[in-house]
Amino acid sequence: AWRQAALIGLSATLMTWLVAHYAARLDPDLLRQLFSVFIGALALRMLRRRHAHGGAERPLKLRALPLVGMAGGSSMGLLGIGGGLVATPLLSGWLGQRQTVAQSLSLALVAPSSVVALATYAGAQRVDWSLGLPLAIGGLFTVSAGVALAHKLPEKRMRAAFAWMLAATALWLFVGSFFRT
């Protein structure tokens, strides 16, 4: 729904812009460690409670969407990514939406916030375009297949896969932050 997407997207974009100006001045290794701890905690919470939402989808509370947008936008601004990682569990757990609905609303948050975060970090000379552009192109070619697969997977399997992906990423980032040269 466009109204829901606009509510979450606008609040996230504003918060991303505000927080990114601050975060662009922080040490990148500190940011990497903060992010890895954050998504690790999120993964553990999801794995502990992955059975929590097994019932019917609840009506979406429009007043809560700006709060979800602010939380996701803060993550996007502080860490450059993670808005969807914040919004998806908030939307599916706290607001009782199906996993696919939560992920689609998260994209309404991520798309405009990504542009704002990218512009802010690029302005602070914190973007490696030689890595970023190939990653973006690769993502463009694979996103449709991922969405199609998401709609075919059962709800519980989808939540578990998402949580395990977060846990693996957190571990990889955290351990890797201590071995960087």
PENOR-V181674 format. One record per residue. N is the residue number from 1. RES is the residue in three letters. PSI is psi in degrees with one decimal (* if undefined). Layout:
BEGIN
N|RES|PSI / N|RES|PSI
END
This chain:
BEGIN
1|ALA|133.1 / 2|TRP|-37.6 / 3|ARG|-43.8 / 4|GLN|-43.9 / 5|ALA|-40.1 / 6|ALA|-41.9 / 7|LEU|-47.1 / 8|ILE|-38.2 / 9|GLY|-44.3 / 10|LEU|-44.6 / 11|SER|-38.2 / 12|ALA|-42.4 / 13|THR|-44.0 / 14|LEU|-45.2 / 15|MET|-38.6 / 16|THR|-47.7 / 17|TRP|-45.6 / 18|LEU|-49.0 / 19|VAL|-35.2 / 20|ALA|-34.3 / 21|HIS|-35.1 / 22|TYR|-48.1 / 23|ALA|-30.3 / 24|ALA|-16.9 / 25|ARG|-3.7 / 26|LEU|160.3 / 27|ASP|128.1 / 28|PRO|-36.0 / 29|ASP|-38.2 / 30|LEU|-42.9 / 31|LEU|-41.8 / 32|ARG|-43.4 / 33|GLN|-42.4 / 34|LEU|-44.5 / 35|PHE|-42.8 / 36|SER|-39.9 / 37|VAL|-42.0 / 38|PHE|-51.3 / 39|ILE|-26.9 / 40|GLY|-44.4 / 41|ALA|-39.6 / 42|LEU|-42.8 / 43|ALA|-45.6 / 44|LEU|-41.9 / 45|ARG|-43.5 / 46|MET|-38.9 / 47|LEU|-35.4 / 48|ARG|-33.1 / 49|ARG|25.7 / 50|ARG|-13.7 / 51|HIS|0.6 / 52|ALA|-40.6 / 53|HIS|89.8 / 54|GLY|-5.2 / 55|GLY|-163.6 / 56|ALA|151.2 / 57|GLU|134.9 / 58|ARG|154.7 / 59|PRO|139.2 / 60|LEU|129.5 / 61|LYS|108.7 / 62|LEU|-33.1 / 63|ARG|-23.2 / 64|ALA|-19.8 / 65|LEU|-41.6 / 66|PRO|-32.1 / 67|LEU|-41.9 / 68|VAL|-42.1 / 69|GLY|-40.3 / 70|MET|-40.9 / 71|ALA|-47.2 / 72|GLY|-39.9 / 73|GLY|-36.1 / 74|SER|-42.6 / 75|SER|-42.4 / 76|MET|-43.1 / 77|GLY|-41.7 / 78|LEU|-43.7 / 79|LEU|-6.5 / 80|GLY|-20.2 / 81|ILE|180.0 / 82|GLY|-5.1 / 83|GLY|-43.7 / 84|GLY|-30.3 / 85|LEU|-26.7 / 86|VAL|-47.2 / 87|ALA|-39.5 / 88|THR|-51.5 / 89|PRO|-31.0 / 90|LEU|-43.1 / 91|LEU|-39.0 / 92|SER|-38.9 / 93|GLY|-62.1 / 94|TRP|-43.1 / 95|LEU|1.0 / 96|GLY|33.5 / 97|GLN|153.4 / 98|ARG|155.7 / 99|GLN|-42.7 / 100|THR|-36.5 / 101|VAL|-44.0 / 102|ALA|-43.3 / 103|GLN|-37.7 / 104|SER|-39.1 / 105|LEU|-32.1 / 106|SER|-35.2 / 107|LEU|-31.8 / 108|ALA|-27.3 / 109|LEU|-45.1 / 110|VAL|-42.7 / 111|ALA|-58.2 / 112|PRO|-33.9 / 113|SER|-33.8 / 114|SER|-41.9 / 115|VAL|-44.3 / 116|VAL|-44.8 / 117|ALA|-44.0 / 118|LEU|-45.9 / 119|ALA|-40.9 / 120|THR|-47.6 / 121|TYR|-37.1 / 122|ALA|-40.0 / 123|GLY|-26.6 / 124|ALA|12.0 / 125|GLN|39.0 / 126|ARG|19.1 / 127|VAL|127.6 / 128|ASP|94.9 / 129|TRP|-28.4 / 130|SER|-24.5 / 131|LEU|-40.7 / 132|GLY|-43.1 / 133|LEU|-45.3 / 134|PRO|-36.6 / 135|LEU|-43.4 / 136|ALA|-42.8 / 137|ILE|-44.4 / 138|GLY|-40.3 / 139|GLY|-39.1 / 140|LEU|-34.5 / 141|PHE|-15.2 / 142|THR|-11.2 / 143|VAL|-38.9 / 144|SER|-41.5 / 145|ALA|-39.3 / 146|GLY|-41.9 / 147|VAL|-43.0 / 148|ALA|-42.7 / 149|LEU|-40.4 / 150|ALA|-37.2 / 151|HIS|-15.1 / 152|LYS|-22.5 / 153|LEU|145.4 / 154|PRO|152.0 / 155|GLU|-50.5 / 156|LYS|-41.8 / 157|ARG|-38.0 / 158|MET|-46.1 / 159|ARG|-44.8 / 160|ALA|-43.0 / 161|ALA|-42.1 / 162|PHE|-45.4 / 163|ALA|-42.9 / 164|TRP|-35.0 / 165|MET|-42.1 / 166|LEU|-45.1 / 167|ALA|-45.1 / 168|ALA|-41.9 / 169|THR|-42.3 / 170|ALA|-46.3 / 171|LEU|-45.4 / 172|TRP|-46.5 / 173|LEU|-42.9 / 174|PHE|-49.1 / 175|VAL|-43.4 / 176|GLY|-28.8 / 177|SER|-21.2 / 178|PHE|-10.8 / 179|PHE|12.5 / 180|ARG|146.6 / 181|THR|*
END
